[in-house]
Amino acid sequence: MSKVTLRLLDKADKEILKLPRAVKGAIYDFQHRFRQDPENPGLRFKQLKGHPRLYSARVNLDYRALLLHAGGGDYILVAVKPRQEVYDNLDKFAYQVNPVTGGIEFLDLLTIGEKVALEPPAPPVSPVPAEEVPAQPEPLFAEFPAETLLDLGVAEPLLGLIMKITTEEELLGLAEYAPQLTGEVLLALHDGKTVDEVMDQVTAPVAVEEKVDTDDYQAALARPATVVTTEDTALQEVLEEGDFGRWRVFLHPAQKKIVERAYSGPARVSGGPGTGKTIVALHRVKHLVEKLGPGQDKDVLLTTFNKNLAADLRRRLLDLAEPEVARRVDIVNIDKLASDIVSAAHSGPGRQWIDDTKAVIEWQQLLDELGETRWDADFLHAEWSHVILGQGVATRADYFRARRAGRGRAISRQDRAEIWKLVERYVMRLDEKGLWTFRQVAERAARLEIERAKAVASYQAAQVSSVKVQHESGIWYRPRYRHIVVDEAQDLSAAHWRMLRAMVPEGPDDLFVAGDTHQRIYANRVSLGSLGINIRGRSSKLTLSYRTTHEILTAACRLLGEEEWDDLDDGHDDLDGYRSVLRGPEPVLVPYPTWAAELDGIVERVKEWGGSSIAVCVPERRMVAEVENRLGKAGILSTAIGPDGPKLVEAPVHVGTMHRFKGLEYQRMILAGVAEGLLPAQRVLTFAKDDPMRFRRELQHARSLLFVAATRARDGIVISWHGTKSRFLP
């Protein structure tokens, strides 16, 4: 037999990753040998009795690989099991081409049955009257005919088991090992969605239009619904890293529909942490570039708020696409983009640009010098940043008319006059010191881009023949970008959005934004519609988390409380249907009497876990150094996460504040110092009486920080505190 192809079927890795390390090493060696010569006598490659497509091959003395023959020289590794288990359970293996999705599905009915662990009712100890026998719980899916479930894409071999499920625990056990569509359909029905809603939201996005030949495995292998890993290096990463990075560039078929859809204008995709919004954004960039065809210009912009995330997006796009695609894309964080625009246009003496923390300090110093006590520095900085700069307010009269939705504390016309005077003094102070805040830079960049867009429109209207003509001011008479994709959209300010709106002409596929307002960790609240970005009717929602376990996800969602969340417009968003089919240990909540005792607890927990990919998250910056020092004294190497990411990436333990963990992922996490007065901070509690709306907004912000931190963990999380636990904890 000549060389063959060997692929790893999705979900097979769940079993493989639990095998002993020596066996995983043997699997990597096996797949090399099998590809070279399947008939090597040492592999003992043979067809299994009663299965026309299922074969076994020797991995080592005790383990066998189960291989599904798709036709020709194409084989799929679907499981690795102990030798005797393979031959004892031949009748428990099932496989099919799903008639709805057209994808290949393999089912280990014995393993799935064990995970469901149906408990038979215990017989009564002594005879009891029939009327006293407790009623048996009704199966969860009793009301759904088998035909309905099959139409939704549920795997037929599981129907009998599904009809016996009576608890959510049993359902989650099945969903973890069942084919992905089966799990998603059942979870959605259990969440209360109607059959029509499940068909529209879960099944339709992955269904194929053509009639499926369920005997044609070769055709099924080429369909998106058959998720396989094909390269040696990819398989090695699964075996060595535990599938920790496997979803970093993989696109689920339901996401593929969102990526490839043609939109008549701006579009938005939302979803909770780990649902693949960033993956969708990256594939959208690739799709847009490929639609443009060959060229040299950077016609597509991919931007996000955080520069760490921008660097990560660049790496992931290179993993996903050819270098020729990446060369057509500008990948830059939003403040760097604004800074470059302003720097190119500003010919005066250089200025130093300061962040929000330093800007608030400048406000406080101004208030101290003036003896002003009515307004606090945080309030004035937010009013100036979000209302005045965010809306491009240029005059006192404009400020009197400016919209202040969501700002909390009501202010009168006289108040606005006083604030305007303070803002003028503040801007003069910054000018004298040669300082610019990043908010000022964003507003200035927005003005420049709006002027540039007007010039481009005027030029095009005049139908000048050459696009190479350059205006005296340095403006090229062509749109800066043809398409813009924004990741972590919830963190951008109004000025950022005004700048982006001006950078790309209005039209089909102009703006594509991915974000989740539950993860807003900066105080940037906007209404896209009011900024000329109309996403209504062009929004999609992702609900399945690929990263976080069901247990962590459930606990994290509880941390959000009963708050209302916006949808980046004037509507509301929620996490209804947000779920995971991954399972793991329950989160651990641990109280300590003092911070010193909590530090000791952190050390003990890290020692207990061992290994790497561990993070310790704290609410205040001073606590980072204290955790690092305590771990160091115990002989544990750790590193702080700074503005540019972990200072020592290879350190097994990373330590940082909650803001620093945005976009990062770890196998295990400790959320420490989750105590009242730290989360929410003591300063927030002072707003409860004087500014109730601001108080509620600050509490929501703190909840978002805690939610983001909790959902960075994949396998396990510990939440600890000293003194009084935070009001956010159960």
Sequence and secondary structure as in RCSB ss.txt:
>XXXX:A:sequence
MSKVTLRLLDKADKEILKLPRAVKGAIYDFQHRFRQDPENPGLRFKQLKGHPRLYSARVNLDYRALLLHAGGGDY
ILVAVKPRQEVYDNLDKFAYQVNPVTGGIEFLDLLTIGEKVALEPPAPPVSPVPAEEVPAQPEPLFAEFPAETLL
DLGVAEPLLGLIMKITTEEELLGLAEYAPQLTGEVLLALHDGKTVDEVMDQVTAPVAVEEKVDTDDYQAALARPA
TVVTTEDTALQEVLEEGDFGRWRVFLHPAQKKIVERAYSGPARVSGGPGTGKTIVALHRVKHLVEKLGPGQDKDV
LLTTFNKNLAADLRRRLLDLAEPEVARRVDIVNIDKLASDIVSAAHSGPGRQWIDDTKAVIEWQQLLDELGETRW
DADFLHAEWSHVILGQGVATRADYFRARRAGRGRAISRQDRAEIWKLVERYVMRLDEKGLWTFRQVAERAARLEI
ERAKAVASYQAAQVSSVKVQHESGIWYRPRYRHIVVDEAQDLSAAHWRMLRAMVPEGPDDLFVAGDTHQRIYANR
VSLGSLGINIRGRSSKLTLSYRTTHEILTAACRLLGEEEWDDLDDGHDDLDGYRSVLRGPEPVLVPYPTWAAELD
GIVERVKEWGGSSIAVCVPERRMVAEVENRLGKAGILSTAIGPDGPKLVEAPVHVGTMHRFKGLEYQRMILAGVA
EGLLPAQRVLTFAKDDPMRFRRELQHARSLLFVAATRARDGIVISWHGTKSRFLP
>XXXX:A:secstr
    EEEEETTHHHHHTTS HHHHHHHHHHHHHHHH TT GGG  EE TT SSEEEEESSSSEEEEEEEEETTEE
EEEEEEEHHHHHHTGGGEEEEE TTT  EEEEEHHHHHHHH        SS   GGGS      TTTTS HHHHH
HTT  GGGHHHHTT  SHHHHHHHHHHS HHHHHHHHHHHTT  HHHHIIIIIGGG  SS   TT HHHHHTSTT
S EE SHHHHHHHHHHTTTTTTSS   HHHHHHHH   SS EEEEESTTSSHHHHHHHHHHHHHHHH S SS  E
EEEES HHHHHHHHHHHHHHS HHHHTTEEEEEHHHHHHHHHHHH  SS  EEE HHHHHHHHHHHHHHHT  SS
 HHHHHHIIIIIIITTT  SHHHHHH   TT  S   HHHHHHHHHHHHHHHHHHHHHTEEEHHHHHHHHHHHHH
HHHHHHHHHHHTT S TT B TTS BSS S SEEEESSGGG  HHHHHHHHHHS SSTT EEEE  GGG  S   
  GGGGT   TT EEEE EESSS HHHHHHHHHHTTT  EE SSSSEE  TT EE       EEEEESSHHHHHH
HHHHHHHHH SS EEEEESSHHHHHHHHHHHHHTT  EEEEETTEESSTT SEEEEEGGGGTT  EEEEEE   B
TBBTTBHHHHTHHHH HHHHHHHHHHHHHHHHHHHTTEEEEEEEEEESSB TT  
